[in-house]
């Protein structure tokens, strides 16, 4: 399995830090308070599970993950919290094929930043629809990476960013998958589909939030460097120029950061 960000310990730690930054935005419009057992598809190192289990103390989560290395790290992270004992289950399996059996009824499923890395997102959604209970909801949060813009504009940042997007596509992923989430869900058999774009539009009027996001984005860009460089999709000079311009933006009191991610909800038909 090839993953644009790799599976190093540094990357696993970055995923935890990433969720600390993004969780308030991801879960601002999602309410799990009426549910008791949810399945996270593509749970990775358990970052989302940590957030959700803290936020909803009554909830049981089942995480499905293809990578054994990520799943081992997830268990380590989750075992760290005594309040999570008995409240989570981890399954190592391909989510495009699994027909899971659960010891307690499942209320719904969610996934965060998963479909962008999946060669067949439609197959994953169709399979999920096949085992979800009738009427059960699914929540999806996904990228729309071409929306990323900064001001003052930087050719170096844009060129390096495009390099990473080309490599992600070469791996079989799609950095634009959020744009057509509704189509994917409809084709997979879901109904009551709703999609919503969420914007980061951060300028000098939101300077603290902008500083946090620019620093996070620099780390995100760096996390793809090793794999993208090794595959020949970028150069060290391109990265160093992009990094220098990102650091200039962080110091610039008039800088602007813009990005849009997409969230969707749907239900398996009754």
Beta strands, then each sheet from edge to edge (+ up, - down):
strand 1: 37-41
strand 2: 60-65
strand 3: 88-92
strand 4: 108-112
strand 5: 137-142
strand 6: 149-151
strand 7: 190-202
strand 8: 256-268
sheet 1: 3+ 2+ 1+ 4+ 5+ 8- 6+
sheet 2: 3+ 2+ 1+ 4+ 5+ 8- 7+
end
